Amino acid sequence: MLSDSERRRLEELEAGLRADDPTLARALAGRPSPSGSRRKVAAAWIAAAAVVTAITGLIVGSVATVVVAICALGVAAGVWWQAPGR
């Protein structure tokens, strides 16, 4: 537990941080960034490109292309799940 003086000092430091660098203060507060929808759109585009690449790889018969496409689908899933507000 913090003493009253330590709590006051911590509150002063937090207020100073919010005044000096509000962007960093929001990031440290754990609030979701407003770019969550942009990340989801990016993930959807990555997934769409990966599906097209996988189909192309299957048509051409390139195993390496299909593997790369599957990896890209994994990246798209990771970006989607890491987006704030899912």
N, CA, C and O atoms as a GROMACS GRO file, in nm:
protein
  344
    1MET      N    1   0.084  -0.118   0.000
    1MET     CA    2   0.000   0.000   0.000
    1MET      C    3   0.088   0.124   0.000
    1MET      O    4   0.197   0.126   0.057
    2LEU      N    5   0.038   0.226  -0.064
    2LEU     CA    6   0.109   0.353  -0.069
    2LEU      C    7   0.059   0.443   0.043
    2LEU      O    8  -0.058   0.441   0.080
    3SER      N    9   0.150   0.521   0.096
    3SER     CA   10   0.110   0.618   0.197
    3SER      C   11   0.039   0.735   0.127
    3SER      O   12   0.041   0.746   0.004
    4ASP      N   13  -0.024   0.821   0.207
    4ASP     CA   14  -0.096   0.935   0.149
    4ASP      C   15  -0.002   1.026   0.072
    4ASP      O   16  -0.038   1.074  -0.036
    5SER      N   17   0.116   1.049   0.124
    5SER     CA   18   0.210   1.137   0.054
    5SER      C   19   0.258   1.073  -0.077
    5SER      O   20   0.276   1.143  -0.177
    6GLU      N   21   0.277   0.943  -0.076
    6GLU     CA   22   0.317   0.874  -0.199
    6GLU      C   23   0.205   0.878  -0.303
    6GLU      O   24   0.230   0.895  -0.422
    7ARG      N   25   0.080   0.862  -0.257
    7ARG     CA   26  -0.034   0.871  -0.348
    7ARG      C   27  -0.045   1.009  -0.411
    7ARG      O   28  -0.068   1.022  -0.531
    8ARG      N   29  -0.028   1.113  -0.327
    8ARG     CA   30  -0.034   1.249  -0.379
    8ARG      C   31   0.076   1.273  -0.481
    8ARG      O   32   0.053   1.333  -0.585
    9ARG      N   33   0.196   1.225  -0.450
    9ARG     CA   34   0.309   1.242  -0.542
    9ARG      C   35   0.282   1.169  -0.674
    9ARG      O   36   0.313   1.220  -0.782
   10LEU      N   37   0.227   1.050  -0.666
   10LEU     CA   38   0.193   0.974  -0.786
   10LEU      C   39   0.087   1.048  -0.869
   10LEU      O   40   0.098   1.054  -0.991
   11GLU      N   41  -0.014   1.103  -0.802
   11GLU     CA   42  -0.116   1.180  -0.873
   11GLU      C   43  -0.056   1.303  -0.940
   11GLU      O   44  -0.096   1.338  -1.051
   12GLU      N   45   0.040   1.368  -0.874
   12GLU     CA   46   0.108   1.484  -0.935
   12GLU      C   47   0.186   1.441  -1.059
   12GLU      O   48   0.184   1.510  -1.161
   13LEU      N   49   0.255   1.328  -1.050
   13LEU     CA   50   0.329   1.278  -1.165
   13LEU      C   51   0.236   1.244  -1.281
   13LEU      O   52   0.265   1.275  -1.396
   14GLU      N   53   0.122   1.180  -1.250
   14GLU     CA   54   0.026   1.146  -1.354
   14GLU      C   55  -0.031   1.271  -1.420
   14GLU      O   56  -0.046   1.276  -1.542
   15ALA      N   57  -0.063   1.372  -1.339
   15ALA     CA   58  -0.116   1.497  -1.394
   15ALA      C   59  -0.013   1.564  -1.483
   15ALA      O   60  -0.046   1.617  -1.589
   16GLY      N   61   0.113   1.562  -1.440
   16GLY     CA   62   0.220   1.620  -1.521
   16GLY      C   63   0.237   1.546  -1.652
   16GLY      O   64   0.258   1.608  -1.757
   17LEU      N   65   0.228   1.415  -1.648
   17LEU     CA   66   0.239   1.335  -1.771
   17LEU      C   67   0.124   1.366  -1.866
   17LEU      O   68   0.145   1.383  -1.986
   18ARG      N   69   0.002   1.373  -1.812
   18ARG     CA   70  -0.114   1.405  -1.897
   18ARG      C   71  -0.098   1.542  -1.961
   18ARG      O   72  -0.137   1.562  -2.076
   19ALA      N   73  -0.042   1.638  -1.887
   19ALA     CA   74  -0.024   1.773  -1.941
   19ALA      C   75   0.088   1.776  -2.045
   19ALA      O   76   0.076   1.842  -2.148
   20ASP      N   77   0.198   1.705  -2.018
   20ASP     CA   78   0.314   1.709  -2.106
   20ASP      C   79   0.295   1.628  -2.234
   20ASP      O   80   0.330   1.673  -2.343
   21ASP      N   81   0.240   1.508  -2.220
   21ASP     CA   82   0.228   1.418  -2.336
   21ASP      C   83   0.097   1.339  -2.328
   21ASP      O   84   0.097   1.225  -2.282
   22PRO      N   85  -0.014   1.400  -2.371
   22PRO     CA   86  -0.143   1.332  -2.359
   22PRO      C   87  -0.152   1.203  -2.439
   22PRO      O   88  -0.222   1.110  -2.399
   23THR      N   89  -0.082   1.196  -2.552
   23THR     CA   90  -0.085   1.074  -2.633
   23THR      C   91  -0.024   0.958  -2.557
   23THR      O   92  -0.080   0.848  -2.553
   24LEU      N   93   0.091   0.981  -2.496
   24LEU     CA   94   0.156   0.877  -2.416
   24LEU      C   95   0.070   0.841  -2.296
   24LEU      O   96   0.060   0.724  -2.260
   25ALA      N   97   0.009   0.939  -2.233
   25ALA     CA   98  -0.076   0.912  -2.117
   25ALA      C   99  -0.193   0.823  -2.155
   25ALA      O  100  -0.229   0.732  -2.080
   26ARG      N  101  -0.254   0.849  -2.272
   26ARG     CA  102  -0.365   0.763  -2.318
   26ARG      C  103  -0.316   0.622  -2.346
   26ARG      O  104  -0.384   0.524  -2.313
   27ALA      N  105  -0.197   0.611  -2.406
   27ALA     CA  106  -0.142   0.478  -2.436
   27ALA      C  107  -0.115   0.400  -2.308
   27ALA      O  108  -0.141   0.280  -2.301
   28LEU      N  109  -0.063   0.468  -2.208
   28LEU     CA  110  -0.032   0.401  -2.082
   28LEU      C  111  -0.158   0.371  -2.002
   28LEU      O  112  -0.157   0.280  -1.918
   29ALA      N  113  -0.264   0.445  -2.025
   29ALA     CA  114  -0.389   0.422  -1.953
   29ALA      C  115  -0.461   0.297  -2.003
   29ALA      O  116  -0.553   0.248  -1.938
   30GLY      N  117  -0.419   0.245  -2.118
   30GLY     CA  118  -0.478   0.123  -2.170
   30GLY      C  119  -0.607   0.144  -2.246
   30GLY      O  120  -0.678   0.047  -2.274
   31ARG      N  121  -0.638   0.267  -2.279
   31ARG     CA  122  -0.758   0.291  -2.357
   31ARG      C  123  -0.735   0.246  -2.501
   31ARG      O  124  -0.625   0.261  -2.553
   32PRO      N  125  -0.837   0.191  -2.564
   32PRO     CA  126  -0.819   0.148  -2.703
   32PRO      C  127  -0.795   0.268  -2.794
   32PRO      O  128  -0.855   0.374  -2.777
   33SER      N  129  -0.710   0.248  -2.891
   33SER     CA  130  -0.682   0.355  -2.986
   33SER      C  131  -0.798   0.363  -3.086
   33SER      O  132  -0.866   0.264  -3.110
   34PRO      N  133  -0.819   0.480  -3.144
   34PRO     CA  134  -0.929   0.494  -3.238
   34PRO      C  135  -0.903   0.424  -3.370
   34PRO      O  136  -0.991   0.422  -3.457
   35SER      N  137  -0.784   0.367  -3.388
   35SER     CA  138  -0.749   0.306  -3.515
   35SER      C  139  -0.790   0.159  -3.524
   35SER      O  140  -0.746   0.088  -3.614
   36GLY      N  141  -0.874   0.112  -3.432
   36GLY     CA  142  -0.916  -0.027  -3.434
   36GLY      C  143  -0.986  -0.067  -3.562
   36GLY      O  144  -0.963  -0.175  -3.616
   37SER      N  145  -1.073   0.021  -3.611
   37SER     CA  146  -1.145  -0.012  -3.735
   37SER      C  147  -1.050  -0.014  -3.853
   37SER      O  148  -1.068  -0.093  -3.946
   38ARG      N  149  -0.947   0.072  -3.852
   38ARG     CA  150  -0.849   0.070  -3.961
   38ARG      C  151  -0.771  -0.061  -3.961
   38ARG      O  152  -0.740  -0.115  -4.067
   39ARG      N  153  -0.741  -0.111  -3.842
   39ARG     CA  154  -0.670  -0.239  -3.834
   39ARG      C  155  -0.756  -0.352  -3.887
   39ARG      O  156  -0.707  -0.442  -3.955
   40LYS      N  157  -0.885  -0.347  -3.856
   40LYS     CA  158  -0.974  -0.451  -3.906
   40LYS      C  159  -0.986  -0.445  -4.059
   40LYS      O  160  -0.992  -0.549  -4.125
   41VAL      N  161  -0.990  -0.325  -4.113
   41VAL     CA  162  -0.996  -0.311  -4.259
   41VAL      C  163  -0.867  -0.365  -4.320
   41VAL      O  164  -0.871  -0.436  -4.421
   42ALA      N  165  -0.754  -0.333  -4.259
   42ALA     CA  166  -0.626  -0.384  -4.309
   42ALA      C  167  -0.623  -0.537  -4.302
   42ALA      O  168  -0.576  -0.603  -4.394
   43ALA      N  169  -0.674  -0.592  -4.192
   43ALA     CA  170  -0.678  -0.738  -4.178
   43ALA      C  171  -0.766  -0.801  -4.285
   43ALA      O  172  -0.733  -0.906  -4.339
   44ALA      N  173  -0.878  -0.737  -4.315
   44ALA     CA  174  -0.967  -0.790  -4.419
   44ALA      C  175  -0.899  -0.788  -4.556
   44ALA      O  176  -0.912  -0.882  -4.633
   45TRP      N  177  -0.826  -0.680  -4.586
   45TRP     CA  178  -0.754  -0.673  -4.713
   45TRP      C  179  -0.643  -0.778  -4.720
   45TRP      O  180  -0.623  -0.840  -4.824
   46ILE      N  181  -0.572  -0.796  -4.610
   46ILE     CA  182  -0.466  -0.899  -4.607
   46ILE      C  183  -0.528  -1.036  -4.630
   46ILE      O  184  -0.475  -1.116  -4.707
   47ALA      N  185  -0.641  -1.063  -4.563
   47ALA     CA  186  -0.707  -1.193  -4.579
   47ALA      C  187  -0.755  -1.213  -4.723
   47ALA      O  188  -0.740  -1.322  -4.778
   48ALA      N  189  -0.813  -1.109  -4.782
   48ALA     CA  190  -0.860  -1.121  -4.920
   48ALA      C  191  -0.744  -1.148  -5.016
   48ALA      O  192  -0.755  -1.232  -5.105
   49ALA      N  193  -0.635  -1.076  -4.996
   49ALA     CA  194  -0.517  -1.098  -5.082
   49ALA      C  195  -0.462  -1.239  -5.061
   49ALA      O  196  -0.416  -1.303  -5.156
   50ALA      N  197  -0.465  -1.286  -4.937
   50ALA     CA  198  -0.414  -1.421  -4.908
   50ALA      C  199  -0.500  -1.527  -4.975
   50ALA      O  200  -0.448  -1.626  -5.027
   51VAL      N  201  -0.631  -1.509  -4.974
   51VAL     CA  202  -0.720  -1.606  -5.039
   51VAL      C  203  -0.696  -1.608  -5.189
   51VAL      O  204  -0.688  -1.715  -5.250
   52VAL      N  205  -0.684  -1.490  -5.249
   52VAL     CA  206  -0.656  -1.483  -5.394
   52VAL      C  207  -0.522  -1.549  -5.424
   52VAL      O  208  -0.510  -1.622  -5.523
   53THR      N  209  -0.422  -1.524  -5.340
   53THR     CA  210  -0.290  -1.585  -5.358
   53THR      C  211  -0.298  -1.737  -5.344
   53THR      O  212  -0.235  -1.810  -5.420
   54ALA      N  213  -0.374  -1.784  -5.246
   54ALA     CA  214  -0.388  -1.929  -5.227
   54ALA      C  215  -0.455  -1.995  -5.347
   54ALA      O  216  -0.412  -2.100  -5.393
   55ILE      N  217  -0.560  -1.932  -5.397
   55ILE     CA  218  -0.629  -1.988  -5.514
   55ILE      C  219  -0.535  -1.989  -5.635
   55ILE      O  220  -0.530  -2.087  -5.710
   56THR      N  221  -0.461  -1.880  -5.652
   56THR     CA  222  -0.364  -1.874  -5.762
   56THR      C  223  -0.259  -1.984  -5.746
   56THR      O  224  -0.223  -2.050  -5.843
   57GLY      N  225  -0.210  -2.001  -5.624
   57GLY     CA  226  -0.111  -2.106  -5.599
   57GLY      C  227  -0.165  -2.245  -5.627
   57GLY      O  228  -0.092  -2.330  -5.678
   58LEU      N  229  -0.292  -2.268  -5.594
   58LEU     CA  230  -0.352  -2.398  -5.622
   58LEU      C  231  -0.369  -2.420  -5.772
   58LEU      O  232  -0.346  -2.531  -5.821
   59ILE      N  233  -0.409  -2.316  -5.843
   59ILE     CA  234  -0.426  -2.329  -5.988
   59ILE      C  235  -0.293  -2.355  -6.056
   59ILE      O  236  -0.283  -2.441  -6.143
   60VAL      N  237  -0.190  -2.281  -6.015
   60VAL     CA  238  -0.058  -2.295  -6.076
   60VAL      C  239   0.012  -2.422  -6.028
   60VAL      O  240   0.098  -2.476  -6.097
   61GLY      N  241  -0.025  -2.468  -5.910
   61GLY     CA  242   0.038  -2.587  -5.854
   61GLY      C  243   0.162  -2.556  -5.773
   61GLY      O  244   0.251  -2.640  -5.761
   62SER      N  245   0.168  -2.435  -5.717
   62SER     CA  246   0.285  -2.394  -5.640
   62SER      C  247   0.257  -2.410  -5.491
   62SER      O  248   0.178  -2.335  -5.432
   63VAL      N  249   0.323  -2.507  -5.431
   63VAL     CA  250   0.305  -2.533  -5.288
   63VAL      C  251   0.356  -2.415  -5.206
   63VAL      O  252   0.295  -2.377  -5.107
   64ALA      N  253   0.468  -2.357  -5.248
   64ALA     CA  254   0.527  -2.245  -5.174
   64ALA      C  255   0.431  -2.126  -5.169
   64ALA      O  256   0.419  -2.059  -5.066
   65THR      N  257   0.363  -2.100  -5.279
   65THR     CA  258   0.268  -1.989  -5.283
   65THR      C  259   0.152  -2.014  -5.188
   65THR      O  260   0.106  -1.922  -5.120
   66VAL      N  261   0.104  -2.136  -5.184
   66VAL     CA  262  -0.006  -2.170  -5.093
   66VAL      C  263   0.039  -2.156  -4.948
   66VAL      O  264  -0.037  -2.106  -4.864
   67VAL      N  265   0.160  -2.199  -4.917
   67VAL     CA  266   0.213  -2.187  -4.780
   67VAL      C  267   0.224  -2.040  -4.741
   67VAL      O  268   0.186  -2.003  -4.629
   68VAL      N  269   0.275  -1.957  -4.830
   68VAL     CA  270   0.284  -1.813  -4.802
   68VAL      C  271   0.145  -1.754  -4.779
   68VAL      O  272   0.127  -1.671  -4.690
   69ALA      N  273   0.048  -1.796  -4.858
   69ALA     CA  274  -0.088  -1.746  -4.843
   69ALA      C  275  -0.147  -1.787  -4.708
   69ALA      O  276  -0.216  -1.708  -4.644
   70ILE      N  277  -0.121  -1.909  -4.666
   70ILE     CA  278  -0.170  -1.955  -4.536
   70ILE      C  279  -0.106  -1.874  -4.424
   70ILE      O  280  -0.172  -1.838  -4.326
   71CYS      N  281   0.023  -1.846  -4.437
   71CYS     CA  282   0.091  -1.761  -4.338
   71CYS      C  283   0.030  -1.621  -4.335
   71CYS      O  284   0.012  -1.563  -4.228
   72ALA      N  285  -0.003  -1.567  -4.452
   72ALA     CA  286  -0.065  -1.435  -4.459
   72ALA      C  287  -0.203  -1.436  -4.393
   72ALA      O  288  -0.242  -1.338  -4.330
   73LEU      N  289  -0.276  -1.546  -4.406
   73LEU     CA  290  -0.404  -1.558  -4.337
   73LEU      C  291  -0.384  -1.556  -4.185
   73LEU      O  292  -0.464  -1.498  -4.112
   74GLY      N  293  -0.278  -1.620  -4.140
   74GLY     CA  294  -0.246  -1.614  -3.997
   74GLY      C  295  -0.215  -1.473  -3.951
   74GLY      O  296  -0.256  -1.432  -3.843
   75VAL      N  297  -0.141  -1.400  -4.033
   75VAL     CA  298  -0.111  -1.260  -4.000
   75VAL      C  299  -0.240  -1.178  -3.994
   75VAL      O  300  -0.259  -1.098  -3.903
   76ALA      N  301  -0.327  -1.199  -4.091
   76ALA     CA  302  -0.454  -1.126  -4.094
   76ALA      C  303  -0.536  -1.157  -3.968
   76ALA      O  304  -0.596  -1.067  -3.909
   77ALA      N  305  -0.538  -1.283  -3.928
   77ALA     CA  306  -0.612  -1.320  -3.806
   77ALA      C  307  -0.551  -1.252  -3.684
   77ALA      O  308  -0.624  -1.203  -3.597
   78GLY      N  309  -0.419  -1.249  -3.677
   78GLY     CA  310  -0.353  -1.183  -3.564
   78GLY      C  311  -0.382  -1.034  -3.559
   78GLY      O  312  -0.407  -0.979  -3.452
   79VAL      N  313  -0.379  -0.969  -3.674
   79VAL     CA  314  -0.409  -0.826  -3.679
   79VAL      C  315  -0.554  -0.802  -3.638
   79VAL      O  316  -0.583  -0.707  -3.564
   80TRP      N  317  -0.644  -0.886  -3.684
   80TRP     CA  318  -0.786  -0.872  -3.649
   80TRP      C  319  -0.807  -0.886  -3.499
   80TRP      O  320  -0.875  -0.804  -3.438
   81TRP      N  321  -0.749  -0.989  -3.440
   81TRP     CA  322  -0.771  -1.014  -3.297
   81TRP      C  323  -0.700  -0.913  -3.208
   81TRP      O  324  -0.740  -0.894  -3.093
   82GLN      N  325  -0.596  -0.850  -3.258
   82GLN     CA  326  -0.525  -0.749  -3.179
   82GLN      C  327  -0.588  -0.611  -3.192
   82GLN      O  328  -0.554  -0.520  -3.116
   83ALA      N  329  -0.680  -0.593  -3.286
   83ALA     CA  330  -0.745  -0.463  -3.305
   83ALA      C  331  -0.832  -0.432  -3.184
   83ALA      O  332  -0.904  -0.520  -3.135
   84PRO      N  333  -0.826  -0.310  -3.135
   84PRO     CA  334  -0.910  -0.272  -3.021
   84PRO      C  335  -1.058  -0.279  -3.056
   84PRO      O  336  -1.097  -0.254  -3.170
   85GLY      N  337  -1.138  -0.313  -2.959
   85GLY     CA  338  -1.282  -0.314  -2.977
   85GLY      C  339  -1.336  -0.428  -3.057
   85GLY      O  340  -1.440  -0.414  -3.122
   86ARG      N  341  -1.268  -0.542  -3.055
   86ARG     CA  342  -1.318  -0.654  -3.136
   86ARG      C  343  -1.433  -0.719  -3.072
   86ARG      O  344  -1.488  -0.815  -3.126
   0.00000   0.00000   0.00000
